[in-house]
Amino acid sequence: MITKEKYEFAQARIEELLPLVDDNMPANDKMAIELSLMSDIVIFYENEHYPIEKPTVSELIDFYLEEKGMTQKQLAIEIGLSPSCVNDYISGRSEPTLHNAGLICRILEIPPTVMLGF
C-alpha cells in the first residue's frame, strides 16, 4: 500500500532526480532506476486517489470542434445533419448513431477508440 507520506516522499525525490537524469543516461543507472520507481509510486497513488474520468461523447465532440476551429454548423454540413442535431450531441441531449459517430470521428480526427471510451 502506498501511503500519502510515501507519495509525498516520491514526489520530492523526483524533483531532486529530474535535473540529474537525462535521456543519454543508461537505463541501468541507479538514479535512472530510482527515478522510474519513484514515478511509478506517484502514478499508482494518483490513479488510485485522483482518477481522471473519461470524457463523455459530448465533451469529446466539443473539444475536437474547438481543436479543429470548426463550428457546430460546419460539422453539421459535413455530416449532412441539422445544426440542432449536432447541438443535441454537444449538449448531451442525445448521442450520435454509430454511423454518425464514425463520420464525426473521421471529420474531427477523433480516434474511434477514444469515442468508444477505450
C-alpha positions in Angstrom: 0.0 0.0 0.0 1.3 3.4 -0.9 0.6 6.0 1.8 0.3 9.7 1.4 3.7 10.0 3.1 5.3 7.7 0.6 3.6 9.5 -2.2 4.9 12.9 -1.0 8.4 11.5 -0.5 8.4 10.1 -4.0 7.3 13.5 -5.4 10.1 15.3 -3.6 12.6 12.7 -4.7 11.5 13.0 -8.3 12.2 16.8 -8.1 15.7 16.0 -6.8 16.4 13.4 -9.5 15.0 15.2 -12.6 17.9 17.6 -13.0 20.4 14.7 -12.6 18.8 12.2 -15.1 18.7 12.8 -18.9 17.9 10.7 -22.0 21.6 9.9 -22.5 21.9 8.1 -19.2 21.9 4.3 -19.4 18.7 2.7 -18.3 20.5 0.6 -15.7 22.0 3.7 -14.0 20.9 3.7 -10.3 19.5 7.3 -10.5 17.5 6.4 -13.6 16.1 3.3 -12.0 15.2 5.3 -8.8 13.5 8.0 -10.9 11.5 5.3 -12.7 10.5 3.7 -9.4 9.5 7.0 -7.8 7.5 7.8 -10.9 5.7 4.5 -10.6 4.8 5.2 -7.0 3.4 8.7 -7.9 1.4 7.3 -10.9 -0.1 4.4 -8.8 -1.1 6.7 -6.0 -2.6 9.3 -8.3 -4.5 6.7 -10.3 -6.0 5.3 -7.0 -6.7 8.7 -5.3 -7.3 11.1 -8.2 -8.7 9.1 -11.0 -9.5 11.0 -14.2 -12.9 10.3 -15.6 -13.2 9.5 -19.3 -14.8 12.4 -21.3 -18.3 12.0 -22.5 -19.2 11.9 -26.2 -20.5 15.4 -26.0 -17.3 16.6 -24.3 -15.2 14.9 -27.0 -17.1 16.4 -29.9 -17.0 19.9 -28.3 -13.2 19.6 -27.6 -12.3 18.4 -31.1 -14.5 21.0 -32.7 -12.6 23.7 -30.9 -9.2 22.0 -31.8 -10.2 22.0 -35.5 -11.5 25.5 -35.3 -14.9 24.3 -36.6 -18.4 25.5 -35.7 -21.3 23.2 -34.9 -22.9 24.4 -38.2 -19.8 23.4 -40.2 -19.8 20.0 -38.6 -23.5 19.6 -39.3 -23.0 20.4 -43.0 -20.0 17.9 -43.3 -22.1 15.2 -41.7 -25.3 16.1 -43.5 -27.4 16.7 -40.4 -29.2 19.7 -39.0 -27.2 22.1 -36.7 -29.8 21.4 -34.0 -29.0 17.7 -34.2 -25.2 18.4 -33.7 -26.1 20.8 -30.9 -28.1 17.9 -29.2 -24.9 15.8 -29.4 -22.8 18.5 -27.8 -25.3 19.4 -25.1 -25.7 15.7 -24.2 -29.4 15.6 -25.1 -28.7 12.8 -27.5 -25.8 10.6 -28.7 -24.9 10.1 -32.3 -25.7 6.8 -34.1 -22.8 4.5 -34.8 -22.8 5.7 -38.4 -22.8 9.4 -37.4 -20.2 8.8 -34.7 -18.0 7.3 -37.4 -18.4 10.4 -39.6 -17.7 12.7 -36.6 -14.5 10.7 -35.8 -13.4 11.0 -39.4 -14.2 14.7 -39.8 -12.8 15.8 -36.5 -10.0 13.2 -36.5 -11.1 11.7 -33.2 -9.6 8.2 -32.7 -12.6 5.8 -32.7 -11.3 4.1 -29.6 -11.5 7.4 -27.8 -15.1 7.9 -28.9 -16.0 4.4 -27.8 -14.4 5.0 -24.4 -11.4 2.7 -24.5 
